[in-house]
Amino acid sequence: MTTQTAYPSIDTSLLFQDNEISLKRGVDVSKPKKTVRELRDEALMTAFDLAAKSEVSLSTINRIETGKAPVTRRVVLKVLSALSQKLKRTISIDDVKDLQVK
C-alpha cells in the first residue's frame, strides 16, 4: 500500500515572470558576488596561507581584502588562481566584489 503526501502547489510562472522582468531591466539575478576575504574564509585559508599559495606578500593580501590600495591585475589573478585551486572552481575578477584593480 502506497501513500501519497499532498504538497501544496507552487505557481512557478510568477518566479519565471519575475526573472524575465529582472533580466529585461538589467538586474543581475545570478548568484551574489563575494569579496576575497569571504572566498578565503570559504576556502578555510588564513591570509598567510593565501599569500604563500599565491606567491604574494601578506601585506598585499591585506591591501586586497581591505581595499585600501589598488593592486595590479597580475597580482589579483595570482590570488584568484590560488583560491580557484583550493575551492576547485574557477573564480574570475568579475566574480569578486570590492576589488580595486589598477
N, CA, C and O atoms as CSV, one atom per row, in Angstrom:
chain,resi,resn,atom,element,x,y,z
A,1,MET,N,N,0.843,-1.174,0.000
A,1,MET,CA,C,0.000,0.000,0.000
A,1,MET,C,C,0.893,1.243,0.000
A,1,MET,O,O,1.750,1.398,0.869
A,2,THR,N,N,0.693,2.096,-0.947
A,2,THR,CA,C,1.475,3.323,-1.024
A,2,THR,C,C,0.616,4.488,-0.596
A,2,THR,O,O,-0.586,4.541,-0.854
A,3,THR,N,N,1.259,5.402,0.055
A,3,THR,CA,C,0.543,6.610,0.460
A,3,THR,C,C,1.141,7.785,-0.265
A,3,THR,O,O,2.352,7.853,-0.474
A,4,GLN,N,N,0.318,8.677,-0.636
A,4,GLN,CA,C,0.774,9.880,-1.304
A,4,GLN,C,C,0.672,11.047,-0.341
A,4,GLN,O,O,-0.334,11.228,0.345
A,5,THR,N,N,1.728,11.824,-0.308
A,5,THR,CA,C,1.723,13.015,0.517
A,5,THR,C,C,1.327,14.189,-0.357
A,5,THR,O,O,1.901,14.398,-1.425
A,6,ALA,N,N,0.393,14.919,0.075
A,6,ALA,CA,C,-0.059,16.081,-0.700
A,6,ALA,C,C,0.826,17.274,-0.376
A,6,ALA,O,O,0.954,17.681,0.779
A,7,TYR,N,N,1.417,17.808,-1.392
A,7,TYR,CA,C,2.239,19.008,-1.244
A,7,TYR,C,C,1.494,20.173,-1.855
A,7,TYR,O,O,0.831,20.017,-2.880
A,8,PRO,N,N,1.592,21.325,-1.245
A,8,PRO,CA,C,0.911,22.482,-1.838
A,8,PRO,C,C,1.547,22.811,-3.183
A,8,PRO,O,O,2.765,22.730,-3.342
A,9,SER,N,N,0.731,23.172,-4.121
A,9,SER,CA,C,1.272,23.520,-5.438
A,9,SER,C,C,1.828,24.939,-5.394
A,9,SER,O,O,1.311,25.821,-4.708
A,10,ILE,N,N,2.890,25.115,-6.147
A,10,ILE,CA,C,3.548,26.418,-6.218
A,10,ILE,C,C,3.386,26.943,-7.632
A,10,ILE,O,O,3.650,26.230,-8.600
A,11,ASP,N,N,2.965,28.156,-7.748
A,11,ASP,CA,C,2.813,28.772,-9.062
A,11,ASP,C,C,4.178,29.287,-9.513
A,11,ASP,O,O,4.571,30.405,-9.179
A,12,THR,N,N,4.894,28.462,-10.273
A,12,THR,CA,C,6.241,28.840,-10.719
A,12,THR,C,C,6.209,29.874,-11.828
A,12,THR,O,O,7.232,30.494,-12.116
A,13,SER,N,N,5.079,30.070,-12.447
A,13,SER,CA,C,5.025,31.067,-13.521
A,13,SER,C,C,5.374,32.454,-12.996
A,13,SER,O,O,5.947,33.267,-13.720
A,14,LEU,N,N,5.030,32.726,-11.738
A,14,LEU,CA,C,5.366,34.026,-11.159
A,14,LEU,C,C,6.879,34.174,-10.992
A,14,LEU,O,O,7.429,35.256,-11.201
A,15,LEU,N,N,7.548,33.081,-10.614
A,15,LEU,CA,C,9.002,33.125,-10.468
A,15,LEU,C,C,9.658,33.435,-11.802
A,15,LEU,O,O,10.564,34.265,-11.882
A,16,PHE,N,N,9.195,32.763,-12.850
A,16,PHE,CA,C,9.781,32.992,-14.168
A,16,PHE,C,C,9.473,34.398,-14.662
A,16,PHE,O,O,10.318,35.037,-15.290
A,17,GLN,N,N,8.266,34.883,-14.379
A,17,GLN,CA,C,7.919,36.238,-14.785
A,17,GLN,C,C,8.825,37.247,-14.094
A,17,GLN,O,O,9.289,38.196,-14.726
A,18,ASP,N,N,9.081,37.054,-12.809
A,18,ASP,CA,C,9.955,37.972,-12.083
A,18,ASP,C,C,11.360,37.961,-12.675
A,18,ASP,O,O,11.963,39.020,-12.851
A,19,ASN,N,N,11.893,36.769,-12.987
A,19,ASN,CA,C,13.227,36.688,-13.593
A,19,ASN,C,C,13.263,37.361,-14.946
A,19,ASN,O,O,14.217,38.075,-15.258
A,20,GLU,N,N,12.230,37.145,-15.763
A,20,GLU,CA,C,12.195,37.771,-17.079
A,20,GLU,C,C,12.142,39.287,-16.950
A,20,GLU,O,O,12.816,40.004,-17.690
A,21,ILE,N,N,11.349,39.766,-16.017
A,21,ILE,CA,C,11.260,41.214,-15.796
A,21,ILE,C,C,12.609,41.750,-15.322
A,21,ILE,O,O,13.068,42.792,-15.788
A,22,SER,N,N,13.250,41.021,-14.380
A,22,SER,CA,C,14.552,41.447,-13.874
A,22,SER,C,C,15.581,41.490,-14.984
A,22,SER,O,O,16.373,42.429,-15.067
A,23,LEU,N,N,15.574,40.467,-15.848
A,23,LEU,CA,C,16.537,40.438,-16.946
A,23,LEU,C,C,16.290,41.580,-17.918
A,23,LEU,O,O,17.237,42.182,-18.425
A,24,LYS,N,N,15.021,41.883,-18.180
A,24,LYS,CA,C,14.701,42.981,-19.090
A,24,LYS,C,C,15.151,44.320,-18.521
A,24,LYS,O,O,15.519,45.226,-19.269
A,25,ARG,N,N,15.121,44.444,-17.206
A,25,ARG,CA,C,15.513,45.696,-16.561
A,25,ARG,C,C,17.018,45.764,-16.313
A,25,ARG,O,O,17.521,46.777,-15.827
A,26,GLY,N,N,17.736,44.699,-16.644
A,26,GLY,CA,C,19.182,44.707,-16.455
A,26,GLY,C,C,19.613,44.378,-15.048
A,26,GLY,O,O,20.742,44.688,-14.667
A,27,VAL,N,N,18.752,43.760,-14.262
A,27,VAL,CA,C,19.082,43.388,-12.893
A,27,VAL,C,C,19.832,42.069,-12.923
A,27,VAL,O,O,19.418,41.131,-13.603
A,28,ASP,N,N,20.910,41.995,-12.203
A,28,ASP,CA,C,21.707,40.781,-12.141
A,28,ASP,C,C,21.018,39.780,-11.218
A,28,ASP,O,O,20.912,40.011,-10.014
A,29,VAL,N,N,20.545,38.654,-11.793
A,29,VAL,CA,C,19.863,37.640,-10.998
A,29,VAL,C,C,20.770,36.438,-10.734
A,29,VAL,O,O,20.303,35.404,-10.257
A,30,SER,N,N,22.052,36.567,-11.039
A,30,SER,CA,C,22.994,35.486,-10.782
A,30,SER,C,C,23.334,35.442,-9.300
A,30,SER,O,O,22.878,36.276,-8.517
A,31,LYS,N,N,24.142,34.454,-8.930
A,31,LYS,CA,C,24.498,34.343,-7.517
A,31,LYS,C,C,25.295,35.567,-7.072
A,31,LYS,O,O,26.038,36.146,-7.865
A,32,PRO,N,N,25.145,35.956,-5.830
A,32,PRO,CA,C,25.825,37.161,-5.345
A,32,PRO,C,C,27.347,37.008,-5.356
A,32,PRO,O,O,27.887,35.927,-5.121
A,33,LYS,N,N,28.011,38.115,-5.635
A,33,LYS,CA,C,29.472,38.115,-5.623
A,33,LYS,C,C,29.981,38.107,-4.194
A,33,LYS,O,O,29.299,38.546,-3.267
A,34,LYS,N,N,31.201,37.596,-4.035
A,34,LYS,CA,C,31.830,37.570,-2.716
A,34,LYS,C,C,33.122,38.370,-2.765
A,34,LYS,O,O,33.707,38.561,-3.831
A,35,THR,N,N,33.557,38.830,-1.610
A,35,THR,CA,C,34.845,39.508,-1.509
A,35,THR,C,C,35.945,38.452,-1.443
A,35,THR,O,O,35.672,37.270,-1.236
A,36,VAL,N,N,37.189,38.891,-1.623
A,36,VAL,CA,C,38.320,37.980,-1.494
A,36,VAL,C,C,38.350,37.394,-0.087
A,36,VAL,O,O,38.654,36.214,0.084
A,37,ARG,N,N,38.046,38.188,0.899
A,37,ARG,CA,C,38.026,37.704,2.283
A,37,ARG,C,C,36.988,36.597,2.465
A,37,ARG,O,O,37.265,35.583,3.104
A,38,GLU,N,N,35.802,36.791,1.909
A,38,GLU,CA,C,34.753,35.772,2.008
A,38,GLU,C,C,35.167,34.485,1.292
A,38,GLU,O,O,34.912,33.385,1.782
A,39,LEU,N,N,35.806,34.631,0.135
A,39,LEU,CA,C,36.287,33.456,-0.597
A,39,LEU,C,C,37.387,32.744,0.176
A,39,LEU,O,O,37.431,31.515,0.225
A,40,ARG,N,N,38.275,33.526,0.780
A,40,ARG,CA,C,39.359,32.936,1.582
A,40,ARG,C,C,38.788,32.188,2.779
A,40,ARG,O,O,39.246,31.092,3.103
A,41,ASP,N,N,37.801,32.767,3.429
A,41,ASP,CA,C,37.146,32.095,4.552
A,41,ASP,C,C,36.456,30.806,4.099
A,41,ASP,O,O,36.516,29.785,4.784
A,42,GLU,N,N,35.806,30.867,2.943
A,42,GLU,CA,C,35.153,29.677,2.392
A,42,GLU,C,C,36.178,28.573,2.103
A,42,GLU,O,O,35.895,27.387,2.269
A,43,ALA,N,N,37.370,28.987,1.667
A,43,ALA,CA,C,38.438,28.032,1.366
A,43,ALA,C,C,39.156,27.550,2.626
A,43,ALA,O,O,40.059,26.717,2.550
A,44,LEU,N,N,38.758,28.069,3.771
A,44,LEU,CA,C,39.386,27.723,5.063
A,44,LEU,C,C,40.892,27.997,5.050
A,44,LEU,O,O,41.696,27.177,5.493
A,45,MET,N,N,41.245,29.167,4.535
A,45,MET,CA,C,42.645,29.583,4.460
A,45,MET,C,C,42.863,30.808,5.332
A,45,MET,O,O,41.971,31.642,5.478
A,46,THR,N,N,44.037,30.910,5.903
A,46,THR,CA,C,44.423,32.145,6.583
A,46,THR,C,C,44.968,33.098,5.526
A,46,THR,O,O,45.255,32.688,4.401
A,47,ALA,N,N,45.108,34.352,5.884
A,47,ALA,CA,C,45.709,35.320,4.959
A,47,ALA,C,C,47.144,34.897,4.638
A,47,ALA,O,O,47.606,35.051,3.507
A,48,PHE,N,N,47.832,34.369,5.627
A,48,PHE,CA,C,49.202,33.892,5.428
A,48,PHE,C,C,49.221,32.736,4.425
A,48,PHE,O,O,50.074,32.702,3.538
A,49,ASP,N,N,48.286,31.788,4.558
A,49,ASP,CA,C,48.190,30.664,3.621
A,49,ASP,C,C,47.960,31.147,2.195
A,49,ASP,O,O,48.602,30.678,1.255
A,50,LEU,N,N,47.040,32.087,2.050
A,50,LEU,CA,C,46.720,32.601,0.708
A,50,LEU,C,C,47.914,33.334,0.119
A,50,LEU,O,O,48.199,33.202,-1.071
A,51,ALA,N,N,48.618,34.109,0.948
A,51,ALA,CA,C,49.809,34.817,0.460
A,51,ALA,C,C,50.859,33.820,-0.030
A,51,ALA,O,O,51.456,34.008,-1.090
A,52,ALA,N,N,51.078,32.767,0.743
A,52,ALA,CA,C,52.079,31.766,0.367
A,52,ALA,C,C,51.670,31.029,-0.901
A,52,ALA,O,O,52.494,30.837,-1.795
A,53,LYS,N,N,50.415,30.615,-0.990
A,53,LYS,CA,C,49.944,29.850,-2.149
A,53,LYS,C,C,49.938,30.689,-3.416
A,53,LYS,O,O,50.196,30.169,-4.501
A,54,SER,N,N,49.647,31.979,-3.295
A,54,SER,CA,C,49.604,32.850,-4.476
A,54,SER,C,C,50.927,33.560,-4.740
A,54,SER,O,O,51.065,34.290,-5.721
A,55,GLU,N,N,51.895,33.339,-3.858
A,55,GLU,CA,C,53.239,33.916,-4.002
A,55,GLU,C,C,53.222,35.441,-4.053
A,55,GLU,O,O,53.885,36.067,-4.880
A,56,VAL,N,N,52.438,36.016,-3.135
A,56,VAL,CA,C,52.437,37.469,-2.939
A,56,VAL,C,C,52.634,37.714,-1.445
A,56,VAL,O,O,52.531,36.790,-0.638
A,57,SER,N,N,52.915,38.948,-1.090
A,57,SER,CA,C,53.168,39.254,0.320
A,57,SER,C,C,51.869,39.282,1.122
A,57,SER,O,O,50.783,39.482,0.578
A,58,LEU,N,N,52.011,39.080,2.408
A,58,LEU,CA,C,50.862,39.154,3.316
A,58,LEU,C,C,50.254,40.552,3.290
A,58,LEU,O,O,49.034,40.701,3.359
A,59,SER,N,N,51.095,41.571,3.192
A,59,SER,CA,C,50.566,42.940,3.144
A,59,SER,C,C,49.741,43.166,1.864
A,59,SER,O,O,48.789,43.946,1.872
A,60,THR,N,N,50.100,42.498,0.786
A,60,THR,CA,C,49.319,42.608,-0.453
A,60,THR,C,C,47.942,41.979,-0.263
A,60,THR,O,O,46.935,42.537,-0.700
A,61,ILE,N,N,47.900,40.817,0.390
A,61,ILE,CA,C,46.608,40.183,0.681
A,61,ILE,C,C,45.759,41.121,1.534
A,61,ILE,O,O,44.565,41.283,1.285
A,62,ASN,N,N,46.372,41.731,2.529
A,62,ASN,CA,C,45.640,42.679,3.385
A,62,ASN,C,C,45.130,43.875,2.592
A,62,ASN,O,O,44.008,44.330,2.811
A,63,ARG,N,N,45.950,44.391,1.666
A,63,ARG,CA,C,45.520,45.527,0.823
A,63,ARG,C,C,44.338,45.128,-0.057
A,63,ARG,O,O,43.402,45.908,-0.236
A,64,ILE,N,N,44.381,43.919,-0.604
A,64,ILE,CA,C,43.276,43.452,-1.445
A,64,ILE,C,C,42.000,43.331,-0.611
A,64,ILE,O,O,40.932,43.780,-1.027
A,65,GLU,N,N,42.121,42.726,0.559
A,65,GLU,CA,C,40.948,42.481,1.390
A,65,GLU,C,C,40.350,43.749,1.990
A,65,GLU,O,O,39.133,43.841,2.155
A,66,THR,N,N,41.180,44.710,2.311
A,66,THR,CA,C,40.663,45.950,2.902
A,66,THR,C,C,40.290,46.989,1.853
A,66,THR,O,O,39.544,47.927,2.135
A,67,GLY,N,N,40.815,46.817,0.637
A,67,GLY,CA,C,40.529,47.769,-0.431
A,67,GLY,C,C,41.194,49.110,-0.228
A,67,GLY,O,O,40.763,50.106,-0.809
A,68,LYS,N,N,42.255,49.161,0.599
A,68,LYS,CA,C,42.913,50.434,0.899
A,68,LYS,C,C,43.745,50.957,-0.258
A,68,LYS,O,O,43.957,52.163,-0.383
A,69,ALA,N,N,44.213,50.052,-1.102
A,69,ALA,CA,C,45.028,50.487,-2.236
A,69,ALA,C,C,44.802,49.532,-3.401
A,69,ALA,O,O,44.658,48.327,-3.199
A,70,PRO,N,N,44.772,50.064,-4.616
A,70,PRO,CA,C,44.594,49.178,-5.769
A,70,PRO,C,C,45.834,48.314,-5.990
A,70,PRO,O,O,46.956,48.714,-5.679
A,71,VAL,N,N,45.603,47.129,-6.531
A,71,VAL,CA,C,46.697,46.221,-6.864
A,71,VAL,C,C,46.620,45.893,-8.347
A,71,VAL,O,O,45.585,46.073,-8.988
A,72,THR,N,N,47.732,45.410,-8.875
A,72,THR,CA,C,47.758,45.123,-10.312
A,72,THR,C,C,46.888,43.918,-10.644
A,72,THR,O,O,46.625,43.053,-9.807
A,73,ARG,N,N,46.458,43.898,-11.882
A,73,ARG,CA,C,45.644,42.792,-12.384
A,73,ARG,C,C,46.397,41.465,-12.246
A,73,ARG,O,O,45.805,40.441,-11.908
A,74,ARG,N,N,47.699,41.493,-12.509
A,74,ARG,CA,C,48.522,40.285,-12.428
A,74,ARG,C,C,48.492,39.708,-11.013
A,74,ARG,O,O,48.361,38.496,-10.841
A,75,VAL,N,N,48.611,40.557,-10.017
A,75,VAL,CA,C,48.588,40.106,-8.622
A,75,VAL,C,C,47.212,39.539,-8.270
A,75,VAL,O,O,47.115,38.484,-7.642
A,76,VAL,N,N,46.159,40.232,-8.671
A,76,VAL,CA,C,44.801,39.754,-8.386
A,76,VAL,C,C,44.584,38.383,-9.026
A,76,VAL,O,O,43.985,37.502,-8.409
A,77,LEU,N,N,45.061,38.196,-10.247
A,77,LEU,CA,C,44.894,36.915,-10.922
A,77,LEU,C,C,45.648,35.799,-10.212
A,77,LEU,O,O,45.178,34.661,-10.177
A,78,LYS,N,N,46.808,36.107,-9.646
A,78,LYS,CA,C,47.546,35.104,-8.876
A,78,LYS,C,C,46.761,34.680,-7.639
A,78,LYS,O,O,46.691,33.495,-7.313
A,79,VAL,N,N,46.183,35.642,-6.965
A,79,VAL,CA,C,45.400,35.362,-5.757
A,79,VAL,C,C,44.140,34.565,-6.113
A,79,VAL,O,O,43.803,33.597,-5.431
A,80,LEU,N,N,43.453,34.969,-7.172
A,80,LEU,CA,C,42.236,34.263,-7.581
A,80,LEU,C,C,42.547,32.862,-8.076
A,80,LEU,O,O,41.741,31.949,-7.900
A,81,SER,N,N,43.693,32.684,-8.686
A,81,SER,CA,C,44.115,31.352,-9.125
A,81,SER,C,C,44.312,30.431,-7.918
A,81,SER,O,O,43.882,29.278,-7.932
A,82,ALA,N,N,44.956,30.943,-6.887
A,82,ALA,CA,C,45.162,30.157,-5.663
A,82,ALA,C,C,43.820,29.792,-5.023
A,82,ALA,O,O,43.631,28.661,-4.574
A,83,LEU,N,N,42.902,30.742,-4.981
A,83,LEU,CA,C,41.577,30.468,-4.422
A,83,LEU,C,C,40.803,29.469,-5.287
A,83,LEU,O,O,40.110,28.593,-4.769
A,84,SER,N,N,40.928,29.610,-6.599
A,84,SER,CA,C,40.254,28.694,-7.523
A,84,SER,C,C,40.734,27.265,-7.312
A,84,SER,O,O,39.934,26.329,-7.300
A,85,GLN,N,N,42.033,27.103,-7.147
A,85,GLN,CA,C,42.585,25.763,-6.922
A,85,GLN,C,C,42.065,25.177,-5.615
A,85,GLN,O,O,41.682,24.009,-5.561
A,86,LYS,N,N,42.053,25.970,-4.591
A,86,LYS,CA,C,41.620,25.494,-3.271
A,86,LYS,C,C,40.118,25.154,-3.250
A,86,LYS,O,O,39.700,24.165,-2.649
A,87,LEU,N,N,39.322,26.001,-3.922
A,87,LEU,CA,C,37.870,25.805,-3.925
A,87,LEU,C,C,37.399,24.879,-5.044
A,87,LEU,O,O,36.225,24.515,-5.110
A,88,LYS,N,N,38.326,24.505,-5.917
A,88,LYS,CA,C,38.031,23.593,-7.033
A,88,LYS,C,C,36.942,24.132,-7.958
A,88,LYS,O,O,36.061,23.398,-8.407
A,89,ARG,N,N,37.028,25.437,-8.232
A,89,ARG,CA,C,36.151,26.070,-9.217
A,89,ARG,C,C,36.847,27.327,-9.722
A,89,ARG,O,O,37.696,27.892,-9.032
A,90,THR,N,N,36.496,27.752,-10.894
A,90,THR,CA,C,37.116,28.933,-11.484
A,90,THR,C,C,36.505,30.195,-10.894
A,90,THR,O,O,35.285,30.352,-10.842
A,91,ILE,N,N,37.382,31.092,-10.450
A,91,ILE,CA,C,36.947,32.383,-9.920
A,91,ILE,C,C,37.622,33.455,-10.767
A,91,ILE,O,O,38.849,33.524,-10.836
A,92,SER,N,N,36.815,34.284,-11.408
A,92,SER,CA,C,37.360,35.361,-12.239
A,92,SER,C,C,37.221,36.697,-11.506
A,92,SER,O,O,36.549,36.797,-10.480
A,93,ILE,N,N,37.861,37.697,-12.052
A,93,ILE,CA,C,37.774,39.041,-11.464
A,93,ILE,C,C,36.318,39.501,-11.390
A,93,ILE,O,O,35.919,40.164,-10.432
A,94,ASP,N,N,35.527,39.146,-12.405
A,94,ASP,CA,C,34.115,39.547,-12.437
A,94,ASP,C,C,33.279,38.869,-11.355
A,94,ASP,O,O,32.186,39.335,-11.033
A,95,ASP,N,N,33.788,37.772,-10.793
A,95,ASP,CA,C,33.058,37.042,-9.750
A,95,ASP,C,C,33.267,37.640,-8.357
A,95,ASP,O,O,32.607,37.232,-7.401
A,96,VAL,N,N,34.174,38.598,-8.243
A,96,VAL,CA,C,34.573,39.113,-6.935
A,96,VAL,C,C,34.133,40.570,-6.800
A,96,VAL,O,O,34.284,41.368,-7.725
A,97,LYS,N,N,33.586,40.898,-5.625
A,97,LYS,CA,C,33.165,42.283,-5.396
A,97,LYS,C,C,34.233,43.034,-4.604
A,97,LYS,O,O,35.064,42.433,-3.923
A,98,ASP,N,N,34.190,44.337,-4.708
A,98,ASP,CA,C,35.047,45.252,-3.959
A,98,ASP,C,C,36.537,45.122,-4.266
A,98,ASP,O,O,37.371,45.364,-3.393
A,99,LEU,N,N,36.876,44.746,-5.488
A,99,LEU,CA,C,38.286,44.691,-5.878
A,99,LEU,C,C,38.722,46.034,-6.433
A,99,LEU,O,O,37.986,46.655,-7.200
A,100,GLN,N,N,39.892,46.483,-6.061
A,100,GLN,CA,C,40.459,47.698,-6.622
A,100,GLN,C,C,41.654,47.277,-7.484
A,100,GLN,O,O,42.747,47.020,-6.979
A,101,VAL,N,N,41.416,47.215,-8.790
A,101,VAL,CA,C,42.456,46.789,-9.715
A,101,VAL,C,C,42.945,47.985,-10.503
A,101,VAL,O,O,42.157,48.758,-11.049
A,102,LYS,N,N,44.285,48.128,-10.553
A,102,LYS,CA,C,44.819,49.257,-11.325
A,102,LYS,C,C,45.346,48.792,-12.658
A,102,LYS,O,O,45.835,49.603,-13.445
